[in-house]
Amino acid sequence: MNTSVIEAIERQKTTNLYDASKSIPDDQVRELVRLATFSPTAFHLQNWRFIAVRSPEAKARLRAVAADQPKVTEAAVTFIVVGELAVADVMADRLAGSVAAGFMPVEMVPGWEAAAKSLYFGKPQIQRDEAIRSATFGASGLIRAAQAMGLGTTPMIGFDPVGVSREFSLSDNEVPALLVAVGYPTEANWPQKPRRPISDVLAFA
Ligand SMILES: Cc1cc2nc3c(=O)[nH]c(=O)nc-3n(C[C@H](O)[C@H](O)[C@H](O)COP(=O)(O)O)c2cc1C
């Protein structure tokens, strides 16, 4: 049992109030995203992108389409976690590293492509579900990485997806799935909220 991982899970808490005077250097932003990309995705699609909104101008633009939530401008950085609509065409590219590393036989790639095509082709709802799922796993990894660095985080769905797509030039095949604010919490934040009892949320079958 890795107690440090369990302790990190047990400490999960969303930050509401940030110290707006504290910033995060570029290298740390890169490291957060590097760690987030270890999160799993279907077929190893890695169909995500992370936009680190940090300049005062960009933060103000994001806050204007994010229900005017103060944490968007007060956190050191707010990531727009973008999911890419799932398609089979990108598979060879996304698997190229595993083939080059020598453990994935190149002959396997067409099989994965065919499976992804039958799952996603002509099925916009399922393509979008996968975009949201991948981005959510990525956001979760980002949150855990930030927590391990002693930073506070806020996942957010309080935003206008059309406005975010417009302001940050997302492509037609991209969905803004979540915002994740990251920064230094103030002392005034609430403690962790109690959880529903396990008996209410666990079923054995
Ligand atoms: C998908 C999702 C969307 C959320 N959206 C917002 C939001 O827009 N603004 C906000 O202040 N908190 C938001 N939260 C934070 C939740 O309110 C918070 O996680 C919840 O109250 C549980 O608190 P805890 O994370 O401290 O345990 C969101 C959380 C999730 C998972």
The ligand as a Gaussian input file, in Angstrom:
#p B3LYP/6-31G(d) Opt

LIG

0 1
 C      -16.937000      19.071000     -12.659000
 C      -16.795000      20.076000     -11.550000
 C      -17.185000      21.374000     -11.751000
 C      -17.037000      22.338000     -10.760000
 N      -17.338000      23.645000     -11.038000
 C      -17.049000      24.601000     -10.125000
 C      -17.191000      25.970000     -10.446000
 O      -17.547000      26.358000     -11.564000
 N      -16.876000      26.891000      -9.492000
 C      -16.429000      26.505000      -8.249000
 O      -16.162000      27.390000      -7.418000
 N      -16.266000      25.208000      -7.929000
 C      -16.554000      24.244000      -8.828000
 N      -16.339000      22.928000      -8.529000
 C      -15.848000      22.558000      -7.202000
 C      -16.891000      21.802000      -6.387000
 O      -17.854000      22.695000      -5.876000
 C      -16.172000      21.024000      -5.259000
 O      -15.300000      20.079000      -5.829000
 C      -17.173000      20.332000      -4.368000
 O      -17.922000      21.266000      -3.630000
 C      -16.477000      19.359000      -3.398000
 O      -15.541000      20.049000      -2.611000
 P      -14.078000      19.493000      -2.366000
 O      -13.473000      19.327000      -3.734000
 O      -13.421000      20.555000      -1.551000
 O      -14.199000      18.215000      -1.648000
 C      -16.511000      21.964000      -9.496000
 C      -16.105000      20.630000      -9.303000
 C      -16.226000      19.703000     -10.311000
 C      -15.747000      18.302000     -10.080000

